[in-house]
Amino acid sequence: MIRKNSILLTLLFTVAVAAILTSCYDLKSRERLARAQLLLEQEYADSAANALDSIKSPKKMGKEYYMQYVVTNAQAKYKAYREVKNDTAVMEAVRYYEKKNKNPEQIALANYSAGCVMKERGENKRAIPYFKKAINAATLTKNFKLQGLIYGNLAYVYHEELFQEQAIDYFKKAFSVYCQVEGTETNQMNTLSYLATNFLTNEQQDSALHYFKQAITIADAVQDRYYQASIRNNIGLVYQQKKDYKLSNLILKESLHYSPDSSLKNKIQLNIAENYLKLTDFNALKEYLPLIKKSRETSSDLYYKSAVIDFLKEYEVTIGNYAQALLYSEENYRIASTIFNQNQTRALIEAEKEFDYTQKANEVKLAKQRQQNITLFFSLLLLLFLSIGLFFRFRARQKQKLKDVQTESERIIQEGKNQEMEKRLIQFINSNKQYKTLIRNTSELHTIIYNTAQAGEVVDKSSRFSKIKKALSQTEDTIRENLSNLSRSFLLEQDFSSKFLENEISDTEVIILFMLYNKEDRKDIAALLATNPHALTQRISRLKEKMKPLLTETEYQLFFQ
């Protein structure tokens, strides 16, 4: 009876303790987190973000759930096009999952989210390592959709950095992975469109057409009317670049049959009209002129309005109506000024390509003053204005070509530097291994000689034995000094400050830094320095404090992460 009571009391005590521990965490918040994760899987990013916003104290859910919250929150906001630039907590999640949780899918999600945050900040070079670590982890899982998202974002970063070859390679990988997952047709079409766009950037129209046509096949299969219209519009523009205006219009008119939204419809009609203007088919053009002029009044897109007005100006010049062409130029100038006020950097680039503001304003003012009295002078002034506009357009194109050549040259130089650095790193690592082997052999020889002395073959305290020990010690010191010089040379080549390497860091500490930088096992470091792991750990702790004021945060992480 006493035994049964004891078991019952133990059971009640266990339940009570579990209840107390469970009450320490916010269970309602965990339920909201689970709901948000489900909504995100179902592509309801906005709803997922709202559910996460309702969690007031996410840290009270416990460490593991808080880390899940951080990653899910970053993904939901990113997919819902909300601000994620300042979401630094996701970096903490990356460190947490890489050190304490070996689940490859969670490691992939954390690194992917961190890469997205860096991308939104415009720090593409910092985003690339996160995306690459994410894909390394994701390939260990069967989550092909996640793999596709990571490949796609990595490709987009290379696209933004003008590395078309890398971008094309990763977009192809993203498409290949998406093809293994049902319900990813939209992702497939977007990926193919980006692929085609990169080929267009390299002026490879035929390759671009190949991928746009693949995208059309998918759009027609799933009967997505928006993509059926937009991709056909893109194909029409490719044929427009190839100067096959008739075929371009045939495809553009097909895209109108899918009832696209008003914004896309307006752009398609403008593209058709531009083809007719190139063909000087004014009878066909009359059908589209009223539609285009009306869309200019109703559209709020300043860039579209500017494109329409530029088209109308070219039309008026073609039919010889220079007065009306000048009025359109004035209107385009006003729109350009508005764009400039809204977005100074982008507007300035566009304005420099088109015309010089001061000169144009003076010309327009002079033309207005004399327009009613001197028709001939007005015509000559208009011709002068058009010539100047063409000159500035030509000059801007030449500058852009020069910039493209310079960018490509810098890319080639950087690739060469990277390749050379990889070769140097291999050389340093090989030399390092040779020195470590030599130290181990010297140490083993030292032990053999000492054992021989103990066996009586050489007197331990004799002068001969002392000389042998001294020579071996000097050999080890020389090897470590050479290894220190090798390590110091390598770190200097990595652009680390020569000040702390030359004046404040000992030879042994330089060796430790070099081996930490190359992520070598601490047991190997301890063996190399003839010390035990515990002593090495204490020495590294002191070295951390010593290095902290000398290194940037990024450099510090390279050694001690």
N, C-alpha and C positions, 0 to 999 in steps of 0.2 A: 504493500500500500504506500509505504514511504517512497519507494522507488518510482511509482507511478506519479505521485505528487511532484517529485523532483523533476521528472521529464516534462510534466505539464508546466511547471514554473519556468523551466528553461525555454520551452516553446513560446510562452507568453512574453518572456523577456526579449527573445529574438525578434518577435513581431513588433514589440514596442520600440526597440532600437531601430529597426528598419523603417518604422513609421516616422520616427524623429528625424532620421537621416533624409528620408524622402521629402519631408516637409521643409527641409532647408532649401530646396530647389523650387523654382517656379514652374509647376507642372502645366499650368494653363499656357504659359509662354512656349513650352515645348510642343504643345498641341498646335499652337499657331505656326510654329516653325515647320512642323510636319505638313501642315496644310499648305504653307507657302511653297515647300519643296514639291508637293504634288501639283500645285497650280503651275509652277515653273516647268515641270515635265510636260504638262499639257499645253505649253506655249501661251499661258496667260500671265505674261511678265508683269503687266500693270497691277493685276490683282495680287500677285505674289508680293510685289513691292509694298502694296498697301497693307497686306497682312503682316509683313515684317515691321512696317512703321508702327503698328499697334503694340509691338513689344517694347515696353518702356525701359526695362532694365535687363537687357539680354545676358549680362554677365552672371545674373542670379540663376541661370539655367544650369550652371556647371561648366567646366572648362571645355569638355568635348562638344557639348551642344552649342556653346558660345562660338567655338571655331566653325561649326557647321553654319551657324547664323551669319558669321562674317562672310564666308564664301558665298552662301546663297544670296545674301543681300547684295553683294557686288555683282553677281550674275543677273539678278532680277532688275536692278537699276540699269545695268548696261544694256540688257535686251529691251528695256522699256524706254531707252533713250533719255535717261535721267543722269544727273551729274554724278560722276564717280571719281573725278580727278583727285579729290582729297581723301579718298578711302585708303588710308595707310594701314588700317587694321588687317587688311588682307595679307600684307607682308608677314605679320605675326603668324597668321594661319599657315603660310608656306613653311615657315620655320618649324611650327608645331607638327605638321603632318610629316615633314621630312625626317624629323628626329624621333618623334614619339609614336608615330602611327605609320606603319609600313603598307597601308592599303593603297595600291597604285592609283585607283580611281579617285580617291580623295586627294592624293598628291597632285594628280593631273588637274583636277578641278581648281585647287588652290593656286597652282602656278598659272593656269589659264586665266583665272580671275585677275591675278597680279599683272599678267601681260596686258590684259584689257585696260586696266587702270593706267599703266604706263603709256599705252597707245593713246588713250584719251587725253593724257597730259601732253601729247606731242613728243614724248621721249621714246621714239621708235627703237633706237639702239639699245635702250635698257629693256624694252619689251621683248626683244628677240630671244635672249637667254631664258626668260620665263616660259615663252611659248615652246622653245625647244625642250626644256625639261618637262613641260606638260605633255608633249607628244611622246617623249621617251617613256613616261609612265603610262600614258593612255594606250600605247601599243601593247602593253601587258594585259589589257582588258579586252572585252568583246563589245565595248561601248563605241560602236563605229560612228554614231552621230557625234559624240564628243570629239572623236578623232578628226572628223570632218570639220567641225567648228574650229579646232585648234589649227589644223592645216590652213583653213581659209583665212583666219586672222593673221597667221604668220605670212602667208602669201600677200595679204593686203599691205602689211608693213613693208615688205620688200618692194611692192608696187609703189608705195608712197615715197620710198627712198630711191626710186628710179633704177632698181636692180631688176630689170624685166626678166632676165633668164631665171633667177631664183624664184621670182613671183610666178612665172609660168609653171615651173616645176612643182611648186607647192599647190597651186590651183589644180593642177592635174591630179595630184595625190588626194586633194580634198574631194574632187569629183569622183574618183575611183572608190573612195571610202563611202561616200553618200550613196552610191549605186547599190551598196549592200544593205541599205536600210529602207524599209517601206515608209512612205509618208514624208520623204525628204525631197520631193520634186521641186519645191520652191528653192531649197538650198542648191539643188543641182542646176537649176536655171540661172540663179545668181552667179554661181561659180563659173559656168560656161560663159556668161556675159562678161565677167571680169577677164577670163582667159582671152576672149576675142578682143577686148579693149586693149590688153597688153600687146597683142599682135598688131593692132592698129597703130599703137604708139611707135612700133618698129617699122611701120609702113608695109606690113605684110597683110594686105587686104584679103588675099585668097585664104590664108590661114584663119583670119578673123571670120570670114564667111563660113568656113567649115564648122567652127564652134557655135556661131549664131544659129546655123541651121540645125545643129544637134539640139540646141535649146528650144527651137521652134517645134521640133518633133515631140519633146516632152510637154510643152505648153498645149499642143493640140491634143495629146493623149489624155491629159487631165482636164482639158477644156477650161483652162484658166484664161479668161478673156483679157484681163489686164496684160499678162505676159504675151498672149497671142498678138496683141496690138503693139506693145512696146518693143518686143524683139523684132517684129517685122519692120517697125520704124527704124531700128538700128541697122537692119540689113539694107533698107532703102538708102540710108546715109552712106553705107559702105559703097554701094553702086554709084552714089552721087560723087564720092571721092574718086571713083574709077572713071568718072565722066560718062557713065552709061545712064544718061538722064531718063531715057524712055523706060528702061527696065526698073530703074529706081522708082519712078512714078507708079508703075504697075504694082509694085510691092507695097508702096506707101498707101495706095488706094485700098489694097486688101486690108491693111491694118485698120482703116476706118470702119470696116464692116463689123468689127468686134466691139463697137460702142465704147471706146475708151472714155476715161473721165475728161472733163472739159479742158483741163490743162494739157494733157497729152494730145487730145484731139486738135487743139490750137497749134501745137508744135508740128504735128503731122501735116496739117494744111499749109503751114508756112513752108515746110520742106518741099511739098508738092509745087507750091507757087514758085519757089526758087528754081526748081528744075525747069518749069515752063519759061521762066525768064532767061535761063541759060540757053533754052531752045528757041528763044524769041517767038514763042507761040502765044501771041497776045490774045487771040480769040479764046483759047482755053484758060488763059490767066484771068480773064474777066470774071469767071465764075468764082474765083477765090479771093479777088481783091476786096469785095465788100465784107466777106467773112473775116479776113485778116484785119481789116480796119476796125471792125466791130470788136474783135477779140482784144485789140490794143486798148480799147476804152474800158473793157470789163475786167481785164487781167490785173492782178496786183503784183505780179512778178516783174520787177524792174528790168531784170536781164532779158526776159522774153520781150518786153516792150521795146527795149533797145534794139534787139535783133529784128523786130518787125519794122521799126523806123528805119533801120539801116537798109533793109530790103526795099522799103518804099522809096528811099532816097535813090538807090541804084535803079529802080524802075523808072523814076522820073528823069534821071540822067539819060537812061537808054532811049526814052521817047523824046528827049530834047527839052524837057520842061525844067530848066535850071533854076528858075525862081522858086518853084515848089520844092526842088531838091535842097535848096539852101534853107528853107523853112524847116524841113525835116532834120537838117543838120543842127539847126538851132535847138530843136526839141530834144535831139539826142544829147546835145551838150547839157541841157538842163537835167536830164535823167542821169547822166554821168556825174553831175555835181551832187545829186541826191545820193547816189550810190557811194560817192566819195565820203559824204558826211556820215553814212551809216557804217561804212567799213573802209577806213582810210587806206589801209595797206593794199587791199585788193583793188579798190577803185583807182589808186594811183597807178598800179601796173596797167590796168586797162586804159586809163586816160593817156598814159605815155605812148601806148601803141597806136592810138588813134590820132591825137593832135596835141598841139601845144595850147594850153588854155588861154594865155594872155594874147597870143597872136590871133587866135580864132575870135576872141571877144572883140578885139579891135577891128577885125575885118567885117564881122557881122554889123557892128555899129556903123561903120563907114558905108556899107552897102545899103543899110536902111535910110541913111540921110540922103543918099543920092539916087535911090531906086526910082522915085517918081520923075526925076528930071533928066537923068542921063542913062538911058537904057543900054547903050553900047558899053559905057564904062562898067555898069553892073555885070554885064556878061563877061567882060574881061576879068573883073575881080573874082567872079565865080570860078572861072577857069584857073586862075592863079591859086585860089583856095583848094581846088581839087588836086592841083599839082603838088601843093605843099602837103596835103593829106596823104597822097601816094608816097611822097618822099619820106614822111615820118613812118608810114606803115612799112616801107622797105627797110628803113633804118632799124625799126624795132625787130623786124624779122631777122636782120643780120645779127643784131645783138643776141637774139634768142638762139640762133644757130651757134654763135660763138660761145654762149653760155653752155649749150648742150655739149659742144666739143670739150669745153673745159671740165664739165661734170664727168664726162666719160673718161677723160684723161686722169682726173683725180681718182676715179673709181679703179682704174687700171693700176695706178701707182699704189693705192691702198692695198689692192689685192696682192701686188708684188711684195709690199712690206709684210703683209700677213703671212705669206708663204715663207719669206725669209725668216720671220720670227718663229714659225713652226719648226723650220730646220734648226735654228739656233737652240730652241727648247729641247729638241731631240738630242743635239750634241751635248748640251748641259746635263741632261738626264743620264746619258750614256757615261759621260765623264764621272758623274756623281756615283753611278753604280760601280765603276772601276775603282774609285777611291775607297768606297765602302768595302769592297772585296779585299783591297790591299790592307786596309786597317784590320779586318777580321783575320786575314792570314798572318799579319804581324802579331796580333794578339795571341793567336793560336801558337805561333812560333815561340812567343814569350812564355807561354804555359809549358810547352814541351821542354824548353831549356830549364825552366824552374823545376819541373818534375825530374829532369835528368840530374840536376844539382842535388835534389833531395835523395836520389838514388845513390848518390856518392860518387858519381862520375866527375862532377865538378864541385868544388867546395863553394858553398853558398856565400860565404863571406870573403872569398878570395878576390883579388884585384881583377883576375880574368873574368870572373862572373859579374862583377860590378861594371866592367867595361861593356860586357854584352848587354846587361840591363840598360845601361846608359845609351848605348847605340840604338837599341830597340825603342827606348823612350823618345830619343831624338827623331827616329824615323816616324813614329806615330805623330809627334808634334809637327813635323814637316808636312806629313800627309794632311793633317787637319788644317794647317796653315794654307796649303794649296787648295783644299776644299773650300776654306773660308774665302779665299781670293776668287775662286770660281763662282761661289754663291753671290759674293758682293758684285762681281762683274755682271752676272745675270740680272740681279735686282736693279742695278743702274740702267741696264738696257730696257727695263720695263718702265722707265721714267720715274722711278721712286727717288725722292730727294737724296742727293749725294751728301747732304749735310749730316743726317743722322747715321748714314752708313759709314762715313769716314771718321767722324769725331766722337759719337756717343754710343755706338753699339760695338760690343766686343766681337772677336772672331767667332767664338762659340755661338753667340747669339745670332750672328749673321747666318751661320749654318742652320740653326733652328728655324729662322725665318724662311730660308730658302726651302727647307723640307716641308714646313707647314704650308707654304705657298703651293707646293706640288702635291699636297694632300697625302703625304707619306704617313704610314702607321707610326704611332708614337713609340711602340715597342722597338721598331727599327731605329728610330732617332736615339732612344736611350742606349741601345746596343752600340751604335756608332760612337756615342760620346762617352762610353764606358761608365754609365751611371744607371741607376734603377728607375723604373717608370714613375715611382712616387716623387723622387727628387726632381725628375724632369717636369712633372706636373707643377710642382712648386716654382720651378724656374720659369716655366711658361707663364704662370700667373703674374710673377714679377715683371716679366717681359711685356705682358699686356698693358700693365700700368705705365710702364716706361714708354711704350709706343703710342699710347692713346693721344697725347698732345702733339705728336709728330706726324700723324697720318690723318687723312680725311676719313669720313665714315665708310666710304666705298672701299678705300684701300685697307682699312682696318678689317672689314669683313672678308677680304681676300685671304688674309692670313689666319684669322681666328674664328671664322664662321663654323 
